[in-house]
Amino acid sequence: HYEGYDRKAQIRLFEEMLQLAVDYDLPASFHVRETFDDFFPVVANFPKIRGVVHSFSDNKKNLKRILNEIDFYVGVNGMATYSTLPTPPIERILLETDAPFLTPKPFRGIINEPAYIRKIAEWLSQKIGQEYQVIEVETTKNARKLFGI
């Protein structure tokens, strides 16, 4: 994302990390910021990788690519409660806080904490028109599947 780094070295290290995740059957958490053009081709070389695009903050086009080209979950956090980000389908959502950052409404301006995950779930419930309990059950099921718990 930031200038001044060796892009080729970053991609090589990224590939090494993905290979470790595959070798040890571990999920990966991807924080992709303005680098989806590099991200998708690299990840495509690792069809057995599983993971989550953490703190998704991009557009509908890249959300569709995540949903259609790679079988990853999408992290929805407090930022969703005050932005116009596209919302993934419930079966692909992982709720997350990104604490101490990205505090959801109505707690903006104070340090985020895990207890606020409920506010994100409540917001999501309203956004997609599902009962809170459905959000709770489905997103928990998603997390358990991804992390093997």
C-alpha positions as CSV (number, residue, x, y, z in Angstrom):
1,H,0.0,0.0,0.0
2,Y,2.7,2.5,0.9
3,E,5.5,3.8,-1.4
4,G,9.1,2.9,-0.9
5,Y,8.9,-0.9,-0.7
6,D,10.2,-3.5,-3.0
7,R,7.0,-4.8,-4.7
8,K,8.7,-7.9,-6.1
9,A,10.1,-8.8,-2.7
10,Q,6.7,-8.3,-1.0
11,I,5.1,-10.6,-3.6
12,R,7.8,-13.2,-3.1
13,L,7.3,-13.1,0.7
14,F,3.6,-13.2,0.3
15,E,3.9,-16.4,-1.8
16,E,6.2,-17.9,0.9
17,M,3.6,-17.1,3.6
18,L,0.8,-18.7,1.5
19,Q,2.9,-21.8,0.9
20,L,3.4,-22.1,4.7
21,A,-0.3,-21.8,5.3
22,V,-1.0,-24.5,2.7
23,D,1.7,-26.8,4.0
24,Y,0.4,-26.5,7.6
25,D,-3.3,-26.4,6.6
26,L,-3.7,-23.0,8.3
27,P,-6.1,-20.2,7.4
28,A,-4.7,-16.9,6.3
29,S,-5.9,-13.4,7.1
30,F,-5.4,-10.9,4.3
31,H,-5.4,-7.2,4.8
32,V,-5.6,-6.0,1.2
33,R,-5.3,-2.2,0.7
34,E,-5.4,-0.9,-2.8
35,T,-3.4,-4.0,-4.0
36,F,-6.1,-6.3,-5.3
37,D,-4.5,-6.2,-8.8
38,D,-1.5,-8.0,-7.2
39,F,-3.5,-10.0,-4.7
40,F,-5.8,-12.0,-7.0
41,P,-3.1,-13.4,-9.4
42,V,-0.9,-14.5,-6.5
43,V,-3.7,-16.1,-4.5
44,A,-4.9,-17.9,-7.7
45,N,-1.6,-19.9,-7.6
46,F,-2.7,-21.4,-4.2
47,P,-6.0,-23.1,-4.8
48,K,-5.9,-24.9,-1.4
49,I,-5.5,-21.8,0.6
50,R,-8.4,-20.7,2.8
51,G,-8.8,-17.4,4.5
52,V,-10.6,-14.1,5.2
53,V,-10.1,-10.7,3.6
54,H,-9.8,-8.9,6.8
55,S,-11.3,-5.4,7.2
56,F,-12.6,-5.3,3.7
57,S,-12.8,-1.7,2.6
58,D,-13.0,-1.8,-1.2
59,N,-15.6,-1.7,-4.0
60,K,-18.3,-4.0,-5.3
61,K,-16.1,-5.2,-8.2
62,N,-13.4,-6.5,-5.8
63,L,-16.0,-7.9,-3.5
64,K,-17.5,-9.9,-6.4
65,R,-14.1,-11.1,-7.3
66,I,-13.5,-12.4,-3.8
67,L,-16.9,-14.1,-3.8
68,N,-16.5,-15.6,-7.3
69,E,-12.8,-16.2,-7.9
70,I,-11.6,-17.3,-4.5
71,D,-13.5,-19.0,-1.7
72,F,-12.6,-16.6,1.1
73,Y,-14.6,-15.0,3.8
74,V,-15.0,-11.3,4.1
75,G,-14.3,-9.4,7.3
76,V,-17.1,-7.0,8.3
77,N,-16.2,-4.7,11.2
78,G,-17.3,-1.3,12.7
79,M,-16.4,0.6,9.5
80,A,-19.4,-1.0,7.9
81,T,-21.7,0.8,10.3
82,Y,-20.7,4.3,9.1
83,S,-19.6,3.8,5.5
84,T,-21.1,2.7,2.2
85,L,-19.1,-0.5,1.8
86,P,-20.8,-3.3,-0.1
87,T,-22.1,-6.1,2.1
88,P,-21.2,-9.7,1.4
89,P,-23.7,-12.5,1.7
90,I,-24.1,-13.8,5.3
91,E,-22.6,-17.2,4.4
92,R,-19.3,-15.4,3.6
93,I,-19.1,-12.9,6.5
94,L,-16.8,-13.0,9.5
95,L,-17.6,-10.4,12.1
96,E,-14.5,-8.7,13.5
97,T,-13.7,-5.6,15.6
98,D,-10.2,-4.6,14.4
99,A,-9.8,-3.3,17.9
100,P,-8.6,-0.8,19.0
101,F,-9.5,0.8,15.6
102,L,-12.7,1.1,13.5
103,T,-15.1,1.5,16.4
104,P,-18.8,1.0,15.3
105,K,-21.6,3.5,15.7
106,P,-22.6,4.6,18.2
107,F,-19.2,4.4,19.9
108,R,-17.2,6.2,17.3
109,G,-14.5,8.4,18.9
110,I,-13.5,5.9,21.6
111,I,-11.3,2.9,21.6
112,N,-12.9,-0.1,20.0
113,E,-13.1,-3.4,21.9
114,P,-14.4,-6.9,21.3
115,A,-17.6,-6.3,23.2
116,Y,-18.7,-4.1,20.3
117,I,-19.0,-7.0,18.0
118,R,-22.6,-7.2,19.0
119,K,-23.2,-3.7,17.6
120,I,-21.8,-4.8,14.3
121,A,-24.1,-7.9,14.3
122,E,-27.1,-5.7,15.2
123,W,-26.2,-3.3,12.3
124,L,-25.9,-6.2,9.9
125,S,-29.2,-7.6,11.1
126,Q,-30.9,-4.4,10.1
127,K,-28.9,-4.0,6.9
128,I,-29.8,-7.4,5.4
129,G,-33.1,-7.9,7.1
130,Q,-32.2,-11.0,9.1
131,E,-32.9,-11.6,12.8
132,Y,-30.0,-11.0,15.1
133,Q,-29.9,-14.7,16.1
134,V,-29.5,-15.7,12.5
135,I,-26.5,-13.3,12.1
136,E,-25.0,-14.7,15.4
137,V,-25.4,-18.3,14.4
138,E,-24.3,-18.0,10.7
139,T,-21.2,-15.8,11.4
140,T,-20.1,-18.1,14.3
141,K,-20.5,-21.1,12.0
142,N,-18.3,-19.3,9.4
143,A,-15.6,-18.6,11.9
144,R,-15.6,-22.2,13.2
145,K,-15.4,-23.5,9.7
146,L,-12.5,-21.3,8.7
147,F,-10.5,-21.7,11.9
148,G,-11.4,-25.4,12.4
149,I,-12.9,-24.8,15.9
